[in-house]
Amino acid sequence: MPRTYQDPTIDIFPSARIDTVSPLIFSGFIEHLGRCIYGGILPATRETFPYTPRKPCPKDQFTETPSNLLTSQGFRKDVLEVIRDEVAVPAMRWPGGNFVSSYHWEDGVGPLEGRKRRPELAWGFEESNVFGTDEFISWCREAKCEPYICLNMGTGTLSEALHWVEYCNGTGDTYYANLRRKHTGQDEPYKVKYWSLGNEVYGPWQVGQQTASAYATIAHQWAHAIKLFDPSVILVSCGLSGLDEWDGVVIDRLVDQVDLHSVHLYTGFGDRDRSQAEKEFGRSVHGPEAAEYALEIARGLINKARVAKRVSKPIKIAFDEYGVWDETVGTPHNGLEQFYNLTDALAMACWLNVFVRQADLVEMACIAQSVNVISPIITGPTGLFKQTIYYPLYLFSKYMRGGTSIKVEVDSPVFEGETLPTWISTIKGKPKLLDVSATLHPKALCVAVVNRSEDTTYTDVPLRIASWDAERVKVGRVEAHEIWHEDVKARNGWESKEEVAVKSSTEEWKGSWTFKKHSFTLLVIEF
């Protein structure tokens, strides 16, 4: 039967190489919020369990984590195993997030009995400061990931920031380098490479909100001073969504001072009333289209500023907060604990497709957040379960990491419904129902396909590999890793830990594949 216009095709161009997929796009983010640190990284105790006047700690019902489930330094083994051994997270951003804008790092170093308990202004909790800089670095060493520290540009000062850099990276006979030696008993510096110049300083929710011009002036001074102390550090400017006036002002001023520009964006906001229920799927799975367009705008802003200031080095993007988050579900009242379904997993796969397709621009991406808070994993006192959004992250990290992103052209029907934000359809263009990225490896071609049609299965979709002779392809096999469930609202939980998970198979490659309705498929085509 002849194929029709509505029949999708996928054309892959191995010779049209974009760039190597940076391992750093699989980075994470932990913040002093809800049960992320206390209950996620460390076990929660009666002293550290997140407290808020709106939601007092139920100490009479408190269950401690047994010591045999902890490392010698007191970190949760199960969380470490997922982050280190399964996803292999390469870098971790800390301590915020909004938390950082009223965080003073010296409160969180030294003997525990001397640390100050403080009101936490961003989320309305109290901070015990049991987990501070030394604990963070120790945890990163256990997790085998690079520490990425965000500086307090809300209530913090330049002197405080310089002292923090000195504490972490100082090698001389100076006060804060010696203070680190005193606290740790070790001479070696922490060598923290990544430092962010504040978090979301543009936001009215932020302690210490600033205008773009005011922030850019201060950040320029901070960057200059920090580089004088340690020229090897990688500095990240505070961006908005990549396409806002804020980004243009900040990039114009800092393009010759920083190495990366941050972008923050979440998708998956939705109306939860029944009248809007039919819109949730389409809004969620097509939301990451906004991120791709924002990245293209940011690319132009960066290049314009580089030309104006004659900056030869590339300035790339740190998408250091992204994720699927419905603010009506994950709220400060519940510590931003949101339980994800299959729809959210497909949205997460689309997010990762964006980063792969934009491999020449996106150097780092930090999922927000790594445990308990709008997170792929949820812990209890004695165990954890993996949410639906965990599985795309795992598959991309295992199979797409380090490959060369290559061009893909997709011909498929488009989404005719309402997108969120609405400008996706009106400005970027109606999203295609098949969302695809591809990476080339020494012995395999990996193709990630999200079928964003809620109701239509696409059968025997041709995957045409340009310039590959038949002999090279026909001897190969294909591994298929699929995430699918009949119900788009299916989710995992304590009683159904793998209701939504990965199903894998291997067969001979025939040049086409069937993509089930509302599914994610990662094909590993061997050659």
Residue, then its C-alpha position, 0 to 999 in steps of 0.5 A: m500500500p502506498r504511504t500517505y502524507q500522514d505517514p511519518t518518516i524519519d531521515i537521519f544524516p550521520s554526516a551532518r554532525i552537530d557536536t558531542v553530547s556533553p556528559l554534563i547534560f545529565s547533571g543534578f541539583i539539590e537544594h535545601l527544600g523539603r526532603c531533598i537534603y534531609g531525607g534524601i541525601l542524608p537521613a532525616t532526623r528529629e533535628t533536621f526533618p524539614y519544619t515549617p510553621r505551616k506543616p509542623c514535623p510529626k515527631d511522634q510518628f518519626t521513623e529513622t533510617p537504620s544505620n546499615l543503610l547509610t555510608s560511613q559518613g552518614f549518607r543514604k546508600d540507596v540514593l547514592e547508588v541511583i545517582r552514581d551507579e545508574v544515571a552516573v550524574p557528572a555534576m551536582r548543583w548546590p545549595g540552591g535554588n531560591f534557598v541560596s539567596s539567604y544562605h551564609w556558607e559559614d553557618g554550615v562549616g565547623p563542628l556541628e554543635g557550633r552551627k547556627r539554626r536559621p530561618e529559611l526565607a525562600w520556602g518557610f522552613e528552618e535550616s539546621n545547617v547540618f549539611g554544609t560545604d564540607e558535607f556537600i564536597s564529601w557527598c560529591r566525592e562519594a557520588k563521583c560527581e563534580p561539585y557546582i556551587c551557586l553563590n549568594m547574590g541576594t543577601g551575600t557580599l563579594s567578600e563572603a563569596l571570595h572567602w567561600v572560593e578561598y575556603c574551597n580552592g585556596t592553596g596558600d597559607t591564608y585564613y580560609a584555606n587554613l580553616r578548611r584544613k582545620h575542619t577537614g584535616q586535609d591539605e588538598p583543596y576541594k578544587v570546585k570548578y563550577w560557580s554560579l553568580g546567583n540564582e534567579v536574581y530577576g524574580p520577585w520571589q527572590v530574597g534580594q531581587q535586582t534589575a538586569s542592569a543592577y545585577a549585571t554591574i554587580a556580577h561583573q565585579w564579582a566575576h572579575a574578583i573571583k577570576l583574580f583569585d582563581p582563574s581556572v574556575i568556570l563562572v555561570s551568569c544568571g539567566l532567565s529563560g534565554l529569550d527575555e530582555w533580562d538575558g540580553v542585558v546580562i549577556d551583553r555585559l558579562v559575555d567577556q567575563v563568564d564561561l556559561h550562561s544559565v537558563h531556567l525553565y519548567t514545563g508541565f504546568g496544567d489546569r487540574d480542574r476536570s474541564q481542562a483534563e483533556k488538555e493536560f497531555g498535549r500541554s505537557v508533552h509539547g512543553p519542551e518545544a519552548a525550551e528549544y526555541a529559547l535556546e535558539i534565541a539565547r544562541g543569537l543573543i550570545n553571538k551578538a554580544r560576542v561579536a560586539k565585544r570581540v570574544s573569541k571563546p564560545i559561551k555555552i548554556a548551563f540549563d541548570e534548572y529544568g524539569v516537569w513541574d506542575e506548581t498546583v501539585g508540587t507546592p511549598h506546603n508539601g515540599l514540592e513532592q510531585f508524583y509523576n505519570l507516563t505523560d510526564a515521562l514522555a515530556m522528560a524524554c522530549w526535554l532530553n531530545v532538545f538537549v541532544r539536538q542542541a549539543d553544540l550549545v548546551e554544555m550542562a543541564c541540571i534536572a530539578q531536583s535530584v531526590n524527593v523534590i519534583s524528582p525522579i526518585i522518592t525516598g522513605p526511611t528504608g527505601l526508595f522508588k523510581q518515578t516515571i521520569y527516571y527512566p528516560l533520564y537513565l536511558f539517555s545517560k546510558y546510551m546517548r552520553g558521549g555520542t555525536s549528535i547528528k541531524v534528523e529530519v522528521d515528517s509527521p502529523v502536527f499537534e493541533g491542540e493548545t500548547l503551553p505556553t501558547w506561543i509555541s504553536t503561533i511563533k515556533g510552529k505547530p509541534k510534530l507528533l514524533d519528536v526525535s534525536a539521534t547520536l552516532h557512536p563508534k559501533a552504534l547509531c542511537v535514535a530516541v523517538v517520542n510518539r506524542s500522539e495520545d491515540t495513534t500508533y505509527t506502524d512501520v515508520p521508515l528510518r532512512i539513514a542517509s549515505w549508508d550503504a546497504e551492506r553496512v546496515k543489513v548486518g546490524r541488530v537493534e536493541a529497543h528500549e520502550i517506555w509505554h503503558e496503556d494509561v497515560k496517567a499510570r504512575n509508580g508508587w510504593e505499591s507499584k514500583e514498576e508500573v511504568a518502566v523500561k521494556s527491552s528487546t533485541e532483533e534484526w534491523k529491518g529499516s523501520w519501526t512501529f511506535k506505539k501511541h504515547s510512547f518513548t522508544l530508544l533504538v540502538i542500531e548496531f553496525 
